[in-house]
Each structure stands twice: as structure tokens, then as C-alpha cells.
Amino acid sequence: MMPRVIFDSEHEQFREAVRRFLQREIRPHAERWRKQGHVDREAFIRTGRQGFLLMWAPQEFGGSGVDDLRFEQIFFEENVRYGEQCFYATLHSRIVAPYIGTFGTDAQKKRWLPAAAAGEKILAIAMTEPGAGSDLAGMTTHARRTPSPSGEAWVLNGAKTYISNGWQADVVIVAARTAAESRRGIGLFVVEAGMEGFSWGRKLEKLGLDGQDTAELFFDNVRIPAQNVLGDPAMGFTYLTESLAIERLMIAIGSLAHAAAALDQTLEFVKGRHAFGRPLGAFQNTRFKLAELSARLDATQTFVDQCVILGNQRRLSAAIAAEAKLLATELEGCAMDECLQLHGGAGYMEEFGIARMYRDARATRIFGGSNEIMKEIIGRGLGLDERKLT
């Protein structure tokens, strides 16, 4: 593939260290995790001991104080190739924890971030509801202020579903409506395991990602003290939209790594498998399909790498992040389909791996807002907003 020029020598040294760790501590457990339906909690603790969790967080809050997205990018890419796709350390570290790091008070940071950096507490974020997916403003889970002898408190009611890391989560950031008169009046509330009224539903069975615990969460008059509210309880919608750009970039990073891994696996397969007395790779159809995938991967990887640089500079817009997520996940889906086809009947068999990759890949076009929503965001970024044009 095309050489990538965004990394320095320290990044490449970090990549080697991450790869060795994943091969030693994560990959050997992958099959067992998929059978049991979740990753062992010990995986987070081992990763935390290596300093690979919450690397961006200041040292006083348990991190390394290195706020460089390239390190997170490298960890994610290496985990896809050499660890386990279902180990959602990046969700924990770079998608959920920054809500606390960005919108939390110093007291909240000291309370939750060190344990998260150590892998002792697993984090999740709960946005999606049974009746509201990509439309965050349509959520019905709500929180109401209530008098409290110890100060202001809130009472949380509702349900969330499809929550990644949700079944094992110790700390869940829950988005809930706080203003009935406004579609955007949303707050972010930190719900902790053990709070009265907080319960788990099913650990959901999925098309792929069998080892990723995905759960239903229920909130029945959960009392939320004021110290568990992140930022302004009326500004949660803004907080979510600001943070979703990085989440979508992370999805793009993982999707590209997954697609590149599928291409490499397929190249090895077509060089060794024969048909009609010739290697499959010698047929023009095979060469052309894989050549096109390689070209698209190089082009999309270059774009996503540039988005990482923009993210480091705090210049990544919602529309550009949506473009990255759209392009990378659509390419991932195309790559899995083409690579499975080139495996022939073997591609349909679990033992060859590409079948599992095919199943795992399907969710990314839905994660972080469906790709149809990505097109809406991109279109509005072009000035094609119905509210402004009519």
C-alpha cells in the first residue's frame, strides 16, 4: 500500500509495542470471548497497565498526557489486525471517556478517569433507544429535577438499546431529555452500576461481533445527584454533536484497517489457490478487482489520515468526519463482499476467517449514525439544508 507519511519514529515504535501486546495478551483469547459473548474484564486491566487506555488524559487523571489521535489510531488499527475486533478499548478510551475529560469538572475527572485509565472501570455511552436511533433529538428517555436534602438531584426514566460495552459497564453516560418543549433540550448523566433503579436487559445476539457485549439498559426512577451531571443539563445535544465527529473518525479508522486486512488475506489466498491449472491471482478478473480495492484503500486511507491531523488541530468538522465515515465504511462493505467472493465456497466457511470479517463489517454502516444520516450531514454542509432553502 501507499506509504503513510503522518507518523513519526515514535509512532512506529509505539505500533510495534502495541502489536506485541495484542498478539500476546488479546489474540489468544479471541475465540473464547466470541463463544462467551463478551471480552474478559481482565483485558481492560491488562491494557490499562500498559498505558494504552486514555492516553490523552493528563497524568493527574491517570493518562499519559499525550493528546495525539495518531496513537489512538495506531492502537485501533493494530487491534483490528492482531488483537480482537470485539475488544472495544477504543470506544472506552477515545469515544466515551473524553465526554468526562471535556465536559466534566475536576472533581468528576478525579472520580472516574483514573479508574477508567487503569481499566478497572469499563465505560459506555447510551444514546440509542428502541424508538430513536440516529435521530438523537427524538429520544424519549427523560430526567426531571427533584428536590433533595443534599442539594439538586434528577430522576431518570427510560430505556436504551444496542449499547456497546453496556453489559459490563461500570459507568454509563446516559443522554436524556431535560426540556420537554425543546427537541434539543438534552442532558448527559453519569449512571453507575449499583444505582437503585438501574438495570440490564438482555445481552443482545447480533449478526457479527459475537464477542462484543451489547445490551439493553433500563432506568426506573434512577436518582442522579448533581455531581453526576456532565456540564449544562440543557446542552447535551451540543456536546453530543461536537463529540460525534471524533467517534465517526474512529469508525472510519477501524473500517479501513478491517478492509486492508481482508485484502491482505485474500491476496494470500488467490496466490495459493488454483483453478483450471492456474493460480486464482493469475486471472484478469481477480487482478482487476483487487487492484481497484487497493487503489480505493490508498485513496481513502490518505483522506482519513488527513482527518486525523485535522482532529489533532481541532479543525475536523462534522461534515468532513461524516465523509470519512461514509467512504470508509462503504469501502469496507465492498471489500468484504469482493474478498469473500474471490474465496469462492471457502469464503462461506467460518474456518477461513473472511466469513467472520464479512459479518463483523456490516454494523459499521449503521454505527455512529447510519450512512444515510452521513449523507444528510454532508449535504447540509454544502448548504443544501431544507430549512434554509424553503
C-alpha positions in Angstrom: 0.0 0.0 0.0 1.0 3.6 -0.4 3.5 4.8 2.3 1.8 6.8 5.1 3.6 10.0 6.0 1.7 11.2 9.0 3.7 9.0 11.5 7.0 9.8 13.2 9.5 7.3 14.5 7.9 7.3 18.0 4.6 6.3 16.4 6.2 3.4 14.7 7.9 2.3 17.9 4.5 2.5 19.6 2.9 0.4 16.9 5.5 -2.4 17.4 4.8 -2.3 21.2 1.1 -2.4 20.7 1.3 -5.2 18.2 3.4 -7.4 20.6 1.0 -6.7 23.4 -2.1 -7.6 21.3 -0.5 -10.8 20.0 0.4 -11.9 23.5 -2.5 -10.7 25.6 -5.6 -10.3 23.4 -5.5 -12.5 20.3 -5.1 -15.8 22.3 -8.4 -15.2 24.0 -10.4 -14.1 20.9 -12.2 -17.4 20.2 -13.3 -17.9 23.8 -14.6 -14.4 24.1 -16.7 -14.8 21.0 -18.2 -18.0 22.4 -19.0 -16.5 25.8 -20.4 -13.3 24.2 -18.1 -10.8 25.9 -14.5 -9.8 26.4 -13.0 -10.6 29.8 -12.8 -7.6 32.1 -9.1 -8.5 32.7 -8.4 -7.4 29.1 -9.1 -3.8 30.0 -7.0 -4.1 33.1 -4.0 -5.5 31.2 -4.4 -2.8 28.5 -4.5 -0.1 31.2 -1.3 -1.5 32.8 0.5 -0.9 29.5 -0.7 2.7 29.4 -2.8 2.1 26.3 -6.1 3.4 27.8 -7.0 7.2 27.9 -3.5 8.1 26.6 -4.9 11.7 26.0 -5.8 12.2 29.7 -3.4 14.4 31.9 -1.2 12.4 34.2 -3.1 13.7 37.2 -6.2 11.9 35.9 -4.4 8.6 35.1 -3.4 9.1 31.5 -0.1 9.7 29.7 -0.9 13.3 28.9 -0.3 12.7 25.2 -3.3 14.1 23.3 -2.4 12.9 19.8 -5.0 11.0 17.9 -2.3 9.1 16.0 -1.6 6.9 19.0 -5.3 6.0 19.3 -5.4 5.4 15.5 -2.4 3.0 15.8 -3.9 1.1 18.7 -7.2 0.7 16.8 -5.6 -0.4 13.5 -3.4 -2.9 15.3 -6.2 -4.3 17.4 -8.2 -5.0 14.2 -5.3 -6.9 12.7 -3.6 -8.5 15.6 -6.0 -8.3 18.6 -9.7 -8.9 18.5 -12.3 -6.8 16.7 -14.7 -7.2 19.6 -12.4 -5.7 22.1 -13.8 -2.1 22.3 -11.0 -0.4 24.1 -11.2 2.5 21.6 -14.8 3.1 22.5 -13.9 3.1 26.1 -10.8 5.4 25.7 -11.4 7.7 22.8 -15.2 7.9 22.4 -16.7 7.7 25.9 -14.0 9.0 28.3 -13.5 12.3 26.5 -17.0 13.3 27.5 -15.8 13.3 31.1 -12.5 14.9 30.2 -14.1 17.7 28.1 -17.3 18.5 30.0 -16.6 17.2 33.5 -15.4 19.2 36.5 -12.1 18.5 38.0 -13.9 16.5 40.8 -15.6 14.4 38.2 -12.4 13.8 36.3 -10.6 12.7 39.5 -13.6 10.4 40.4 -13.9 8.5 37.1 -10.9 8.9 34.8 -8.1 7.2 36.8 -10.1 4.0 37.2 -11.0 4.1 33.5 -7.3 4.6 32.5 -6.4 1.6 34.7 -9.1 -0.5 33.1 -10.7 -1.0 36.5 -14.0 0.6 35.4 -15.5 0.0 31.9 -17.2 2.9 30.2 -20.2 3.0 27.9 -22.4 5.7 26.4 -26.1 5.3 26.0 -27.8 7.3 23.2 -29.8 4.9 21.1 -33.3 4.0 22.1 -35.8 1.4 20.8 -37.7 4.1 19.0 -34.9 6.6 18.3 -31.7 5.6 16.6 -29.8 8.2 14.5 -32.3 10.9 15.5 -30.9 12.0 18.8 -33.4 14.7 19.2 -36.2 12.1 19.1 -35.1 10.4 22.3 -37.8 9.9 25.0 -35.6 8.9 28.0 -36.0 11.8 30.3 -34.6 13.3 33.5 -36.6 15.7 35.8 -35.2 17.9 38.6 -36.3 16.9 42.0 -35.8 18.5 45.5 -33.1 16.8 47.6 -32.0 17.4 51.2 -28.4 17.2 49.9 -28.9 19.5 47.0 -30.2 19.4 43.5 -30.9 16.0 42.0 -32.5 14.4 39.0 -34.8 11.4 38.4 -34.0 9.4 35.3 -36.5 7.2 33.4 -36.4 5.4 30.1 -34.6 2.7 28.2 -31.6 2.4 25.9 -30.7 -0.3 23.5 -27.8 -1.6 21.3 -25.3 -0.2 23.9 -21.8 -1.4 23.2 -19.8 -2.3 26.3 -23.2 -2.0 28.0 -23.5 -5.4 29.7 -20.2 -5.0 31.6 -20.2 -1.2 32.0 -19.5 0.2 35.4 -20.1 3.8 34.3 -22.6 4.8 31.6 -23.1 8.3 30.2 -26.8 8.5 29.5 -28.3 11.1 27.2 -31.8 12.1 28.4 -34.3 14.8 27.6 -34.4 17.6 30.2 -36.7 20.0 28.4 -40.0 18.7 27.0 -40.6 21.9 25.0 -37.3 21.6 23.0 -36.2 18.8 20.8 -32.6 19.6 21.7 -33.0 20.1 25.4 -30.9 17.1 26.4 -28.5 16.4 29.3 -25.7 13.9 30.0 -26.0 11.9 33.2 -23.4 9.6 34.6 -25.1 6.4 35.8 -23.0 4.0 37.9 -23.5 0.3 38.4 -25.4 -0.3 41.6 -27.6 2.7 41.5 -31.1 1.9 42.5 -33.5 1.6 39.5 -30.7 1.0 37.0 -30.9 -2.5 35.4 -29.7 -4.5 32.5 -31.8 -6.3 30.0 -30.6 -8.9 27.5 -27.1 -9.3 26.3 -28.1 -9.0 22.6 -27.2 -11.5 20.0 -26.0 -10.0 16.7 -25.2 -10.7 13.1 -21.5 -10.3 13.8 -19.1 -9.0 16.5 -20.1 -12.0 18.7 -17.6 -11.2 21.5 -18.7 -7.6 21.9 -21.2 -7.3 24.7 -24.2 -5.2 23.5 -27.0 -4.6 25.9 -30.4 -3.1 26.7 -30.3 -0.7 29.7 -33.3 0.4 31.8 -33.8 3.3 34.1 -36.7 3.3 36.6 -36.7 6.4 38.8 -32.9 6.4 39.0 -31.9 9.2 41.3 -29.0 11.1 39.8 -27.1 13.5 42.2 -26.0 16.8 40.8 -22.3 15.7 40.9 -23.2 13.1 38.3 -24.4 15.6 35.7 -21.9 16.5 33.0 -21.8 20.2 32.1 -25.0 22.1 31.5 -28.0 19.7 31.6 -29.6 21.7 28.7 -26.6 21.5 26.4 -26.2 17.7 26.0 -27.3 17.8 22.3 -24.5 20.2 21.5 -22.0 18.1 23.5 -23.0 15.0 21.6 -22.8 16.7 18.1 -19.4 18.1 19.0 -18.0 14.7 20.1 -19.6 12.7 17.3 -17.0 13.9 14.7 -14.2 12.1 16.5 -16.4 9.0 17.0 -17.1 8.8 13.3 -13.4 9.3 12.5 -12.6 6.4 14.8 -15.2 4.2 13.0 -13.5 5.2 9.7 -10.1 4.2 11.1 -11.3 0.8 12.2 -13.2 0.1 8.9 -10.2 0.9 6.8 -7.9 -1.4 8.9 -10.5 -4.2 8.6 -10.8 -3.7 4.8 -7.0 -3.7 4.4 -6.7 -6.9 6.5 -9.3 -8.5 4.2 -7.3 -7.5 1.1 -4.1 -9.0 2.5 -5.8 -12.2 3.5 -7.4 -12.5 0.0 -4.1 -11.8 -1.8 -2.5 -14.7 0.1 -5.5 -16.9 -0.7 -5.6 -16.2 -4.5 -1.8 -16.7 -4.8 -2.1 -20.2 -3.3 -5.4 -21.5 -4.7 -5.6 -22.9 -8.2 -8.4 -23.2 -10.8 -8.1 -24.7 -14.2 -4.4 -25.2 -13.7 -3.7 -21.6 -12.8 -3.4 -19.6 -9.6 -6.6 -17.6 -9.0 -4.5 -14.5 -8.8 -3.4 -15.0 -12.5 -6.9 -14.4 -13.8 -7.6 -10.9 -15.0 -10.9 -10.7 -13.1 -9.0 -11.3 -9.8 -6.2 -8.9 -10.6 -8.6 -6.1 -11.6 -10.9 -6.5 -8.6 -8.0 -6.5 -6.1 -6.3 -3.7 -8.0 -9.4 -1.5 -7.7 -9.7 -2.3 -4.0 -6.0 -1.4 -3.4 -6.4 1.9 -5.2 -9.6 2.8 -3.3 -7.9 1.8 0.0 -4.9 4.0 -0.7 -7.1 7.0 -1.6 -9.4 6.6 1.4 -6.6 6.0 3.8 -4.9 9.2 2.7 -8.1 11.1 3.3 -8.7 9.6 6.7 -5.1 10.2 7.8 -5.6 13.8 6.9 -8.7 13.8 9.0 -6.6 12.6 12.0 -4.3 15.6 11.5 -7.4 17.9 11.4 -8.7 16.2 14.6 -5.4 16.9 16.3 -5.7 20.6 15.3 -9.3 20.7 16.5 -10.3 21.5 12.9 -12.3 18.4 12.0 -15.8 19.4 11.0 -18.9 17.3 11.4 -19.3 17.2 7.6 -15.7 16.1 6.9 -16.0 13.4 9.6 -19.2 12.2 8.1 -17.4 12.0 4.7 -14.7 9.9 6.3 -17.2 7.5 8.0 -19.3 7.2 4.8 -16.3 6.5 2.5 -14.5 4.1 4.8 -17.5 2.0 5.9 -18.9 1.7 2.3 -15.4 0.7 1.1 -15.2 -1.9 4.0 -18.5 -3.4 2.9 -17.4 -3.6 -0.7 -14.1 -5.1 0.2 -15.6 -7.8 2.3 -18.1 -8.7 -0.4 -15.5 -8.8 -3.1 -12.9 -10.7 -1.0 -15.5 -13.3 0.1 -16.5 -13.8 -3.5 -12.9 -14.4 -4.5 -12.6 -17.1 -1.8 -15.4 -19.0 -3.6 -17.0 -21.7 -1.5 -14.3 -21.4 1.1 -15.4 -17.8 1.8 -18.7 -19.0 3.1 -16.9 -21.3 5.7 -16.1 -19.9 9.1 -12.7 -21.6 9.2 -11.3 -19.2 6.5 -12.0 -16.1 8.5 -13.3 -13.9 5.7 -16.9 -15.0 6.6 -16.5 -13.7 10.1 -14.9 -10.5 8.8 -17.9 -10.1 6.4 -20.4 -10.4 9.3 -18.4 -8.1 11.6 -18.2 -5.4 9.0 -21.9 -5.0 8.4 -22.6 -2.9 11.5 -20.2 0.0 10.7 -22.6 1.4 8.1 -25.0 1.8 11.0 -22.7 2.7 13.9 -22.3 6.4 14.9 -25.3 7.4 12.8 -26.3 5.4 9.7 -24.7 6.3 6.4 -27.9 7.8 5.2 -27.6 10.3 8.0 -24.0 10.9 7.0 -25.2 11.9 3.5 -27.6 14.4 5.2 -24.9 15.9 7.2 -22.6 16.2 4.2 -25.4 17.7 2.1 -26.2 20.3 4.8 -22.5 21.2 4.8 -22.9 22.0 1.2 -25.6 24.5 2.0 -28.4 22.1 1.0 -30.5 22.5 4.1 -34.2 22.2 3.6 -34.9 24.6 6.4 -32.8 27.3 4.8 -33.9 26.6 1.2 -37.7 26.7 1.7 
